[in-house]
Amino acid sequence: MKLMTLAFKSISNRRASVLLTLFTIAISVMLLLSIERVRQEAKQSFSSTISGTDLIVGARTGDIQLLLSSVFRIGHANNGLSWQSYQYIKQQKGVAWTIPISLGDSHRGFSVLGSDGSYFKYYRYGNKQNLAFSQGRPFHNAREVVLGSEVAKQLHYHLGQKIIVAHGMGNTSFHHHDDNPLIVTGILAPTGTPVDKTVHVPLKAIELMHGPKHGSAQIMRQKSNSDAQHDHEHEHEHEHEHEHEHEHEHDKHHEVIDSQLGDLIGQPKQITAFLMGFDSPLYTLQVRRNINIYKPEALSAIMPGVTLRELWGMLDIIEKILLLFSAVVVLISLLGMLTTLLSSLSQRRRELAILRSVGARPRHIFTLMVSEAVLITTIGCAIGVAMFYMAILIGKGILQAHFGISISISMLSNYELVLLSVIMVSGTLMGAIPAVRAYFYSLNDGMSIKV
């Protein structure tokens, strides 16, 4: 215990060089832990985005491209598939459910996804979790829209609000569908997946926005007639004061709560892709083979789990490079500590001789030098962990907003603790090198320095 106190006082007397060493070790630890946490969370985020889906079907393209465009909203599909092919394939034996997906529009930088009621019923994420609503309900007709949690949060949208969808992906919008405003009827609970950053509309709404003008004019006329009829009833009830407030509240929320069920699909010519679930894995393999040799049009059917493993296999070399880069940074910081201890060793020979004069043995000198290295490494790791959590706290919003990676602020994992242990052991070994030299200096010098 006395040696540890002496070691602490010794490094305090050399605070300038020690602080620089601590800073380099802390930076390297923060970098190593940050890279590992982002790598693990990115893989977890990708893996949990879709669950319980047996096949994803789209126009013939690369498996990874189809997965990224249809599920992760990364890139875009070059072509779509015909609605007739979708209807034919969904009727195959063993098909339990299907979810049609139409992409291509956006709203203020967020992707717009067209589908039908099966999306909210069958889509799974994480550990086969269902989509849940934090507010409202699914859309019932072509004039309604459901928002992901991040969309509603960042744009400050609420139930009953009207929004305008634009044609074009991302922040690039080529045409705003001002004649087809959609009413927000639901906001999904957070999932930590691209669903949170998606605007969900019925397929019928996509058709109306991209179809002939008379389609949109018709729906607007229906809206106008409905509003006119409602206003007439409102005036009639105005004579009865006790019913006036009730009717006013009904007028405020009637589009959100009391909207009638309508056509969600329409007559689309094509869709971007569709998800499939089967009654048995045997049907999955059989239908996948039939889709890949489907003659009316060139289609691809991929298994999400298999394609994800292929994706991580391609990125494996990048993960290894990142890990190597982090290890090199840690090694450089430890070598800096070694250099600092070695450079100060010659200047401390008189100090070591004085310690010998008061009864210290060579093994005490060795232990003192090792203790200094352990202290520097431990303090550097502690500061690095604190900086790591600060970096997560600051950067988690940026990663979620720009890359869709949800980083959790949690305790260090076993793997991360192993990395810290390796750094601690390496620091101790680095400290043993100057400690061995100090041991022999102590033996040679005795209680006085030989000049």
Summary of the structure (lengths in Angstrom):
residues: 451
radius of gyration: 32.5
end to end distance: 33.0
largest distance: 112.5
contacts: 1458
relative contact order: 0.17
helix: 59%
strand: 15%
